[in-house]
Structures are given as structure tokens and as C-alpha cells.
């Protein structure tokens, strides 16, 4: 019992001692942590105070710099204000001077105006006195003086004007001839006259029988399809195809040559080969248009327009191939434009396309010029090109310098020896009939058929026919030609009424 009490007391004492030791340990730890925290807090306060001092120093420095800048700007403003005040003072003085000068000018103008009024009054008074003395008014005296002067110097003026005109015409003519000769010399193309017939060579006379066929059925089918006349005569080893349309004639020639090469000639085969020939000619037309544009140096044309251009390969004008003629006009017009410093591209394109209407002139109503204008407008060709090509037969006024060049190039190409051919007998007969008809009109002094019958130039007596009468005569002659004559294309009726004064220096 006593032992248990002692044990219990010892246990209580141990617990108390352990608790005391633990309490002291915890208290020491708390004191240590508080000391550390106090130290950290002291350091933070110290740093904050140092930062506050640095910030105050920086703020003071910024304030001082700002105050300095303000003082500098105030000083600059004071200087500027002084300069402005000085300028205002100078301007005020100058304005006063200007006002004084303006007043002086005004006073001088008033004096001049007064003097002019006095002079005008004196002039009128002097004129009135002169009119009274001479018995003529001022206008009458002026008229008399002008008449006297005109009569005195009329002959001299007319002679000088005529001399200047002759000299200038001679110089211009020499320059133009030299320029055209140079251009023509640069360009030379052979000309082959186109005929209205094509000759097809056959290997033997037996082929003629095949072409005719049983009871002539082959030749009838061939002529019906192609639209040409087949002439089979005694000429050995040849058959002649006759047609005014070169495209139909060429298609028929290709068709017949293929039939002869194949050897089988009957209506069905003729239809088959004719369709192939049409495709080939169509391809040739397209290639001819592209080749012509390439040779002329004209690019960017619509393929459909090139096809229409290619049709000119099978068109002729007085037996001159129109496509070759167009190429020649394009080259000559371009060369002339280059020599004269004009638009070469416009001249070349206008020359190439100037006769484009002839490709459809037998299908569409109107002159080939008007048809050509419609075609080029439809395909969006530059207006400058249209203006340059539409005047080559003088149906339209010349709208540009290039228009004159295209007309000149067209005339050069058409008038060159060998360029165009016609049956001499028919040509002479047509010219005689044309001149005879024109000479039958009253007041016609003389007339000449020129330009291969495309123009008739009529000279009338100026004392008997006035300007209105000349216009009426041109109209009557044109209507009579349309009524009585048969002719290709158009005929220009040109009535000339002129009064000439001729004098000789001896």
C-alpha cells in the first residue's frame, strides 16, 4: 500500500516535472520566433525608410527639372512675344506706307482719266472738224482709203501669194515624192493576176468520162454542190472550173482533185469529198488570216476577225488579190508613218483592215467601207484605227494624219504597174461609155474617167455654172450613171468649177 502511494506520488511528480520542462522549452521557442520576427520587421522598416528617402530625392529632382523647363519655355515665350510685337510694329508702318502709296496711285489714276477724257473730247472735236471740211464721215473715209489701198496693191499681193503657194507646193511635192519613192523601194511584192477560172490537170482522158458520169449525173451533182461551172472540152488532160466566187471555185478545185486522186467518182462520194474540201478551205482561210496579221505585225485580233480577214485571200479587186493588197497597204502605211513620226501601229492595223468589208460585201448590203466599219466596231477595234481606214475612198472626212497615209498607201498599191489588170477591150469600152454619158450633159466643158473608172472628173464652165449648179450636176450625173451603166464597185463623180487667173512675167 505504501509502495503504491510512493509510485503514484513519483508519477505525479514526473508528470509535473515533464510538463514544466516542456513549458520552458516552448517558451524559449516562442521567444526565439518573436525575436526573428522583430528583426525582420526592423529590417523592413529600415528599407522602407531608405526607399522613402530615395523617392523623395527623386521627386525633388524631377520637380526641379520641370521647374527649369518651365522657366526656359517662359523665357522663349517672352522672346517670341517681343519679336511678334516688333513685327507688328513694322507691319503697321508698312501698312501706313501702302495706304499712302495707294492714295497717291488713286490720285494719279484720276488725273490720267481726266486727261484721257480731255484727249477723247479733243479727238472727237478734231474728227468732227475734219468730217465737216472733207464732207465725209469717218467710216466713209475709212472705206475710201481701204478701197484705194486695195486697188493699188491688189496685183502685188496676188502675185506674192501665188508665188508663195507655188513654192510651197513644189517643196511639199518633192518631199512627198521622195518619201513615197523611198517607202515603195523598201517594199516590193510580186503580183499575180487572179482569173475567173481554175484549171485542174487530169492524168488521162478517161477521167473526163468519170467526171461527167452516166447521163451526166456526176457533173450535175458536182455543179449543184459547188456552185461552179465545169467546162470539159477538147483541151487535153485538163478540166476548167469557172465561177466568179473564188472561194467556191477553190473549194470545187480541191474537191475535184481529191476525187480524181481517189478514182471513185459518184454522187455519194462527191458529197463526202466536198464536205472535206469545205473544211480544208475553212482551215486555209483561218491560217491565211493569222499569217497575214503576223506578217503585218498586227497582234491581239479576235480569231473571228482573223477568219474574216483570211476570206480576203479568195477575194479580188480588178484581178488584184485583196489580201495581198491589204498587206501591201499595211506595210506602206506603216513605213510612211515611221518616216513621218506618226503612230505606226495604228497605220499598220488600219492598212491591213481597210478592205475588211470586201470579205462580206457580196453577202451584206452597203459599201465595203461601211461594212468594214461595222465589223471593226463589233470586234472592239480602237477608234483611231477605224478613223484611219474609213476615209480611204473619201466617203468620210479625214479624221487623223494616219487616215491620209492609209489613203495614199491604198492608191500606191492599186496604181503600181502590174498590180491590177482588166480585159483591155472591156476596160476601154467602159471608159468610153462613161465619158460619153458625162459629156452629154449641158455646161460640161470636158471630163476624164480616172482611177480605172472608179472616178470621173468633170470640168464645167465657171461663168455658166455656179456652186449650186455644180452640186446639182454631180447629183444628176451620178443618178444617170446608176441608171444607164453597169460597173463594178462605185464611181465617184467629182465636179470641178474653178476660175483661174494667169499672168506671165516678161
C-alpha positions as CSV (number, residue, x, y, z in Angstrom):
1,X,0.0,0.0,0.0
2,X,2.7,2.4,0.9
3,X,4.6,1.3,-2.2
4,X,1.7,2.1,-4.4
5,X,1.4,5.6,-2.8
6,X,5.0,6.3,-3.4
7,X,4.7,5.1,-7.0
8,X,1.7,7.4,-7.5
9,X,3.4,10.4,-6.0
10,X,6.5,9.7,-8.1
11,X,4.3,9.5,-11.2
12,X,2.6,12.8,-10.3
13,X,6.0,14.5,-9.7
14,X,7.3,13.1,-13.0
15,X,4.4,14.4,-14.9
16,X,4.7,17.8,-13.3
17,X,8.5,17.9,-14.0
18,X,7.9,16.8,-17.6
19,X,5.2,19.5,-18.1
20,X,7.5,22.1,-16.6
21,X,10.3,21.1,-18.9
22,X,8.0,21.2,-21.9
23,X,6.7,24.5,-20.9
24,X,10.1,26.1,-20.6
25,X,11.1,24.6,-24.0
26,X,8.0,26.0,-25.7
27,X,8.5,29.4,-24.1
28,X,12.1,29.6,-25.3
29,X,11.0,28.7,-28.9
30,X,8.3,31.4,-28.8
31,X,10.8,34.0,-27.6
32,X,13.2,32.9,-30.4
33,X,10.5,33.3,-33.1
34,X,9.4,36.6,-31.9
35,X,12.9,37.8,-31.9
36,X,13.3,36.7,-35.5
37,X,10.0,38.4,-36.5
38,X,11.0,41.6,-34.8
39,X,14.3,41.6,-36.6
40,X,12.6,41.1,-39.9
41,X,10.2,43.9,-39.1
42,X,13.0,46.2,-38.1
43,X,14.9,45.4,-41.4
44,X,11.7,46.1,-43.4
45,X,11.1,49.4,-41.7
46,X,14.7,50.4,-42.3
47,X,14.4,49.6,-46.0
48,X,11.1,51.4,-46.3
49,X,12.5,54.4,-44.8
50,X,15.5,54.3,-47.1
51,X,13.2,53.9,-50.2
52,X,11.0,56.8,-48.9
53,X,14.1,59.0,-48.7
54,X,15.2,58.0,-52.2
55,X,11.8,58.6,-53.7
56,X,11.6,62.0,-52.1
57,X,15.0,62.9,-53.5
58,X,13.9,61.6,-57.0
59,X,10.7,63.6,-56.8
60,X,12.5,66.7,-55.8
61,X,14.9,66.3,-58.6
62,X,12.0,65.8,-61.1
63,X,10.3,68.9,-59.7
64,X,13.4,70.9,-60.1
65,X,13.9,69.8,-63.7
66,X,10.3,70.6,-64.5
67,X,10.5,74.0,-63.0
68,X,13.7,74.6,-65.0
69,X,11.9,73.6,-68.3
70,X,9.0,75.9,-67.4
71,X,11.4,78.7,-66.8
72,X,13.1,78.0,-70.2
73,X,9.7,77.9,-72.0
74,X,8.6,81.1,-70.3
75,X,11.8,82.8,-71.4
76,X,11.3,81.6,-75.0
77,X,7.7,82.8,-75.0
78,X,8.9,86.2,-73.8
79,X,11.4,86.3,-76.7
80,X,8.7,85.3,-79.2
81,X,6.3,87.9,-77.8
82,X,9.0,90.6,-78.2
83,X,9.7,89.5,-81.8
84,X,5.9,89.5,-82.6
85,X,5.5,92.9,-81.1
86,X,8.4,94.1,-83.2
87,X,7.0,92.6,-86.4
88,X,3.6,94.1,-85.7
89,X,5.2,97.4,-85.3
90,X,7.0,97.0,-88.7
91,X,3.8,95.9,-90.4
92,X,1.9,98.8,-89.0
93,X,4.5,101.1,-90.5
94,X,4.4,99.3,-93.9
95,X,0.6,99.4,-94.0
96,X,0.7,103.1,-93.4
97,X,3.1,103.4,-96.3
98,X,0.9,101.2,-98.5
99,X,-2.1,103.3,-97.7
100,X,-0.2,106.5,-98.6
101,X,1.0,104.9,-101.9
102,X,-2.5,103.7,-102.8
103,X,-3.9,107.1,-102.2
104,X,-1.2,108.6,-104.5
105,X,-1.9,106.0,-107.2
106,X,-5.6,106.7,-107.0
107,X,-5.0,110.4,-107.4
108,X,-2.6,109.7,-110.4
109,X,-5.3,107.5,-112.0
110,X,-7.9,110.2,-111.6
111,X,-5.5,112.6,-113.3
112,X,-4.9,110.1,-116.1
113,X,-8.6,109.5,-116.5
114,X,-9.3,113.2,-116.7
115,X,-6.5,113.7,-119.2
116,X,-7.9,110.8,-121.4
117,X,-11.4,112.4,-121.3
118,X,-9.9,115.7,-122.4
119,X,-7.9,113.9,-125.2
120,X,-11.0,112.0,-126.4
121,X,-13.1,115.2,-126.4
122,X,-10.4,116.9,-128.4
123,X,-10.2,114.0,-130.8
124,X,-13.9,114.0,-131.4
125,X,-13.9,117.7,-131.9
126,X,-11.0,117.3,-134.4
127,X,-12.8,114.5,-136.2
128,X,-15.9,116.5,-136.5
129,X,-14.0,119.4,-137.9
130,X,-12.2,117.1,-140.5
131,X,-15.5,115.5,-141.5
132,X,-17.0,118.9,-141.9
133,X,-14.1,120.1,-144.0
134,X,-13.9,116.8,-146.1
135,X,-17.6,116.3,-146.5
136,X,-17.1,112.6,-145.5
137,X,-17.8,110.7,-142.3
138,X,-15.1,108.7,-140.6
139,X,-16.4,105.4,-141.8
140,X,-16.8,106.7,-145.3
141,X,-13.3,108.0,-145.3
142,X,-12.0,104.6,-144.0
143,X,-13.9,102.8,-146.7
144,X,-12.5,105.0,-149.4
145,X,-8.9,104.6,-148.1
146,X,-9.2,100.8,-147.9
147,X,-10.5,100.7,-151.5
148,X,-7.7,102.9,-152.8
149,X,-5.1,100.8,-150.9
150,X,-6.7,97.5,-152.1
151,X,-6.7,98.6,-155.7
152,X,-3.1,99.9,-155.5
153,X,-1.6,96.7,-154.0
154,X,-4.1,94.0,-155.2
155,X,-1.9,92.8,-158.1
156,X,1.2,92.8,-156.0
157,X,-0.5,90.8,-153.2
158,X,-2.0,88.3,-155.6
159,X,1.4,87.8,-157.2
160,X,3.2,87.3,-153.9
161,X,0.5,84.9,-152.6
162,X,0.6,82.9,-155.9
163,X,4.4,82.7,-155.7
164,X,4.4,81.5,-152.1
165,X,1.8,78.9,-152.9
166,X,3.8,77.6,-155.9
167,X,7.0,77.4,-153.9
168,X,5.4,75.6,-151.0
169,X,3.6,73.2,-153.3
170,X,6.8,72.4,-155.1
171,X,8.7,71.8,-151.9
172,X,5.9,69.7,-150.4
173,X,5.5,67.7,-153.7
174,X,9.3,67.0,-153.8
175,X,9.3,65.8,-150.2
176,X,6.2,63.7,-150.7
177,X,7.5,62.1,-153.8
178,X,10.9,61.4,-152.2
179,X,9.2,59.9,-149.2
180,X,6.8,57.7,-151.2
181,X,9.6,56.6,-153.5
182,X,11.7,55.6,-150.5
183,X,8.9,53.6,-149.0
184,X,7.9,51.9,-152.3
185,X,11.6,51.0,-152.9
186,X,11.7,49.3,-149.5
187,X,8.7,47.1,-150.2
188,X,8.4,45.1,-153.4
189,X,5.9,42.3,-153.8
190,X,5.1,40.3,-157.0
191,X,1.6,40.5,-158.3
192,X,-0.3,37.6,-159.9
193,X,-3.5,38.4,-161.7
194,X,-6.5,36.4,-160.5
195,X,-8.7,34.8,-163.1
196,X,-12.3,33.7,-163.1
197,X,-11.4,30.2,-163.9
198,X,-9.2,27.4,-162.5
199,X,-7.7,24.6,-164.4
200,X,-7.5,21.1,-163.0
201,X,-5.0,18.7,-164.5
202,X,-6.2,15.1,-165.1
203,X,-4.0,12.1,-165.6
204,X,-5.9,10.7,-168.6
205,X,-8.8,11.5,-170.9
206,X,-10.8,8.6,-169.3
207,X,-11.2,10.7,-166.2
208,X,-13.4,13.2,-168.1
209,X,-16.0,10.4,-168.6
210,X,-16.0,9.6,-164.9
211,X,-16.4,13.3,-164.1
212,X,-19.4,13.5,-166.4
213,X,-20.9,10.2,-165.2
214,X,-23.7,8.2,-166.6
215,X,-26.1,10.5,-168.4
216,X,-24.2,13.5,-166.8
217,X,-25.4,12.8,-163.2
218,X,-21.9,13.2,-161.7
219,X,-21.2,16.6,-163.2
220,X,-24.8,17.8,-162.3
221,X,-24.3,16.8,-158.7
222,X,-20.8,18.4,-158.7
223,X,-22.0,21.7,-160.1
224,X,-25.0,21.8,-157.8
225,X,-22.9,21.3,-154.7
226,X,-20.0,23.6,-155.6
227,X,-21.9,26.3,-157.5
228,X,-19.3,26.4,-160.3
229,X,-19.5,25.6,-163.9
230,X,-17.4,22.6,-165.1
231,X,-16.1,23.1,-168.6
232,X,-15.0,19.9,-170.3
233,X,-13.7,20.4,-173.8
234,X,-11.1,19.1,-176.2
235,X,-8.2,20.5,-174.2
236,X,-6.0,17.5,-173.4
237,X,-5.5,16.5,-169.8
238,X,-7.3,19.4,-168.2
239,X,-10.7,20.4,-166.9
240,X,-11.7,24.1,-166.4
241,X,-13.8,25.3,-163.4
242,X,-15.5,28.7,-163.9
243,X,-17.1,30.8,-161.2
244,X,-16.9,34.5,-160.1
245,X,-16.7,33.5,-156.4
246,X,-13.0,32.5,-155.7
247,X,-14.0,30.6,-152.5
248,X,-16.5,28.4,-154.4
249,X,-14.0,27.9,-157.2
250,X,-11.2,26.9,-154.9
251,X,-13.4,24.5,-153.0
252,X,-14.5,22.9,-156.2
253,X,-10.9,22.6,-157.4
254,X,-9.8,20.9,-154.1
255,X,-12.9,18.6,-154.3
256,X,-12.3,17.6,-157.9
257,X,-8.5,17.0,-157.4
258,X,-9.3,14.6,-154.5
259,X,-12.0,12.8,-156.5
260,X,-9.5,12.3,-159.3
261,X,-6.9,11.1,-156.9
262,X,-9.3,8.6,-155.3
263,X,-10.7,7.4,-158.6
264,X,-14.2,6.8,-157.3
265,X,-16.5,9.4,-158.7
266,X,-20.2,9.1,-157.9
267,X,-22.8,11.3,-156.2
268,X,-22.3,10.0,-152.7
269,X,-18.5,10.2,-152.9
270,X,-18.8,13.7,-154.4
271,X,-20.8,14.9,-151.4
272,X,-18.4,13.3,-149.0
273,X,-15.3,14.8,-150.6
274,X,-17.0,18.2,-151.0
275,X,-17.6,18.4,-147.2
276,X,-13.9,17.6,-146.6
277,X,-12.9,20.2,-149.1
278,X,-15.1,22.8,-147.4
279,X,-13.4,22.0,-144.1
280,X,-9.9,22.3,-145.7
281,X,-10.8,25.7,-147.3
282,X,-12.1,26.9,-144.0
283,X,-8.9,25.9,-142.3
284,X,-6.9,27.7,-145.1
285,X,-8.9,30.8,-144.6
286,X,-8.2,30.8,-140.9
287,X,-4.5,30.2,-141.5
288,X,-4.3,32.9,-144.1
289,X,-5.8,35.5,-141.7
290,X,-3.4,34.5,-138.9
291,X,-0.4,34.6,-141.3
292,X,-1.4,38.0,-142.7
293,X,-1.7,39.5,-139.3
294,X,1.7,38.0,-138.3
295,X,3.4,39.3,-141.4
296,X,1.9,42.8,-140.9
297,X,3.0,42.9,-137.3
298,X,-0.6,43.3,-136.1
299,X,-1.3,41.4,-132.9
300,X,-4.3,40.9,-130.5
301,X,-7.0,40.5,-133.1
302,X,-10.1,38.3,-132.3
303,X,-9.9,34.9,-134.0
304,X,-13.3,35.5,-135.7
305,X,-11.9,38.8,-137.1
306,X,-8.8,36.9,-138.4
307,X,-11.1,34.4,-140.1
308,X,-12.9,37.3,-141.9
309,X,-9.6,38.7,-142.9
310,X,-8.5,35.4,-144.2
311,X,-11.5,35.3,-146.6
312,X,-9.8,38.2,-148.5
313,X,-7.4,35.6,-149.8
314,X,-10.1,34.5,-152.1
315,X,-11.3,38.0,-153.0
316,X,-10.1,40.1,-155.9
317,X,-10.4,43.7,-157.0
318,X,-9.7,44.2,-160.7
319,X,-7.9,40.8,-160.5
320,X,-5.7,42.0,-157.7
321,X,-5.7,39.7,-154.6
322,X,-7.3,41.8,-151.8
323,X,-5.4,40.1,-149.0
324,X,-2.0,40.7,-150.7
325,X,-3.2,44.3,-151.5
326,X,-4.1,44.8,-147.8
327,X,-0.7,43.5,-146.7
328,X,1.0,45.9,-149.0
329,X,-1.1,48.9,-147.8
330,X,-0.3,47.9,-144.2
331,X,3.4,47.9,-144.9
332,X,3.4,51.1,-146.9
333,X,1.2,53.0,-144.4
334,X,3.4,51.8,-141.5
335,X,6.6,52.8,-143.3
336,X,5.2,56.2,-144.1
337,X,4.0,56.7,-140.5
338,X,7.5,55.8,-139.2
339,X,9.2,58.2,-141.6
340,X,6.8,61.0,-140.5
341,X,6.8,60.3,-136.8
342,X,3.2,59.1,-136.6
343,X,1.5,56.1,-134.9
344,X,3.0,53.1,-136.8
345,X,0.7,50.6,-135.0
346,X,-2.5,52.4,-136.0
347,X,-1.3,52.9,-139.6
348,X,-0.3,49.2,-140.0
349,X,-3.6,47.9,-138.5
350,X,-5.7,50.3,-140.5
351,X,-3.9,49.4,-143.7
352,X,-4.4,45.7,-143.0
353,X,-8.1,46.1,-142.2
354,X,-9.0,48.9,-144.6
355,X,-10.7,46.5,-147.1
356,X,-12.1,44.0,-144.5
357,X,-15.6,44.8,-145.7
358,X,-14.9,43.2,-149.0
359,X,-14.9,39.8,-147.3
360,X,-18.7,40.2,-146.8
361,X,-19.6,42.8,-149.4
362,X,-21.3,40.2,-151.6
363,X,-23.4,39.0,-148.6
364,X,-24.2,42.3,-146.8
365,X,-25.8,45.4,-148.2
366,X,-23.7,48.6,-148.3
367,X,-20.3,49.7,-149.4
368,X,-17.3,47.8,-148.3
369,X,-16.2,50.8,-146.2
370,X,-19.4,50.9,-144.2
371,X,-19.4,47.1,-143.8
372,X,-15.8,47.3,-142.6
373,X,-16.7,50.0,-140.0
374,X,-19.5,47.8,-138.7
375,X,-17.2,44.7,-138.5
376,X,-14.4,46.6,-136.7
377,X,-16.8,48.3,-134.3
378,X,-18.3,44.9,-133.4
379,X,-14.9,43.4,-132.6
380,X,-13.9,46.4,-130.4
381,X,-11.1,47.7,-132.6
382,X,-9.6,51.0,-131.5
383,X,-11.5,54.1,-132.7
384,X,-8.2,55.5,-134.1
385,X,-7.8,52.5,-136.4
386,X,-11.4,52.9,-137.6
387,X,-10.9,56.6,-138.3
388,X,-7.8,55.9,-140.2
389,X,-9.4,53.2,-142.5
390,X,-12.8,54.7,-143.2
391,X,-11.5,57.6,-145.4
392,X,-9.6,55.6,-148.0
393,X,-12.3,56.2,-150.6
394,X,-13.1,59.7,-149.3
395,X,-16.6,58.6,-148.2
396,X,-15.8,60.1,-144.8
397,X,-13.7,63.2,-143.8
398,X,-10.1,62.6,-142.8
399,X,-10.1,62.4,-139.0
400,X,-6.3,61.9,-138.5
401,X,-2.9,62.1,-140.2
402,X,-2.9,58.3,-140.3
403,X,-6.1,58.4,-142.4
404,X,-4.2,60.3,-145.1
405,X,-1.4,57.7,-145.0
406,X,-3.8,54.8,-145.5
407,X,-5.4,56.5,-148.4
408,X,-2.0,57.2,-150.0
409,X,-0.8,53.7,-149.4
410,X,-4.1,52.3,-150.9
411,X,-3.6,54.4,-154.0
412,X,0.1,53.4,-154.3
413,X,-0.7,49.7,-154.1
414,X,-3.6,49.9,-156.6
415,X,-1.8,52.1,-159.1
416,X,1.5,50.2,-159.3
417,X,2.2,48.7,-162.7
418,X,1.1,45.1,-162.8
419,X,-0.9,45.4,-159.5
420,X,-4.3,45.4,-161.2
421,X,-5.3,44.0,-164.6
422,X,-8.5,44.0,-166.6
423,X,-9.6,42.9,-170.0
424,X,-8.3,45.7,-172.2
425,X,-11.3,45.7,-174.6
426,X,-13.9,45.8,-171.7
427,X,-11.9,48.4,-169.9
428,X,-11.6,50.8,-172.9
429,X,-15.3,50.3,-173.7
430,X,-16.4,51.0,-170.1
431,X,-14.2,54.2,-170.0
432,X,-15.6,55.4,-173.4
433,X,-19.2,54.8,-172.3
434,X,-18.6,56.7,-169.0
435,X,-17.1,59.7,-170.7
436,X,-19.7,59.8,-173.4
437,X,-22.5,59.8,-170.9
438,X,-21.0,62.6,-168.9
439,X,-20.3,64.7,-172.0
440,X,-23.9,64.5,-172.9
441,X,-24.8,66.9,-170.0
442,X,-25.1,70.6,-170.7
443,X,-22.4,73.0,-169.5
444,X,-19.8,70.2,-169.3
445,X,-16.5,71.6,-170.7
446,X,-14.6,68.3,-170.6
447,X,-14.4,65.2,-168.5
448,X,-11.9,62.4,-167.7
449,X,-12.5,58.9,-166.4
450,X,-9.7,58.1,-164.0
451,X,-8.7,55.7,-161.2
452,X,-9.6,52.7,-163.5
453,X,-13.1,54.0,-163.9
454,X,-13.7,54.5,-160.2
455,X,-13.8,58.3,-160.6
456,X,-15.0,60.7,-163.2
457,X,-13.7,64.2,-163.0
458,X,-15.9,66.8,-164.7
459,X,-14.8,70.4,-165.5
460,X,-17.6,72.9,-166.0
461,X,-17.6,76.5,-167.4
462,X,-17.4,78.7,-164.3
463,X,-19.2,81.6,-166.0
464,X,-22.2,79.4,-166.7
465,X,-22.4,77.1,-163.7
466,X,-22.4,78.4,-160.1
467,X,-21.6,76.3,-156.9
468,X,-25.2,75.2,-156.5
469,X,-25.4,74.2,-160.2
470,X,-22.2,72.2,-159.8
471,X,-23.7,70.2,-156.9
472,X,-26.9,69.6,-158.9
473,X,-24.8,68.4,-161.9
474,X,-22.8,65.9,-159.7
475,X,-26.1,64.5,-158.4
476,X,-27.7,64.2,-161.9
477,X,-24.6,62.6,-163.4
478,X,-24.4,60.0,-160.5
479,X,-28.1,59.1,-160.9
480,X,-27.7,58.8,-164.7
481,X,-24.6,56.5,-164.3
482,X,-26.6,54.3,-161.9
483,X,-29.4,54.1,-164.4
484,X,-27.6,53.5,-167.7
485,X,-24.2,51.9,-166.9
486,X,-23.0,48.6,-165.5
487,X,-19.8,48.9,-163.5
488,X,-18.0,47.2,-160.5
489,X,-18.0,48.9,-157.1
490,X,-18.6,52.6,-157.0
491,X,-17.9,55.6,-159.2
492,X,-17.0,58.9,-157.6
493,X,-18.4,61.9,-159.5
494,X,-16.2,64.9,-159.0
495,X,-17.4,68.2,-160.5
496,X,-14.7,70.9,-160.6
497,X,-15.6,74.6,-161.0
498,X,-12.6,76.9,-160.8
499,X,-11.7,80.3,-162.0
500,X,-8.1,80.7,-162.9
501,X,-6.1,83.9,-163.3
502,X,-2.8,83.5,-165.3
503,X,-0.2,86.2,-165.7
504,X,3.3,86.0,-167.2
505,X,6.4,87.9,-166.1
506,X,8.4,89.1,-169.2
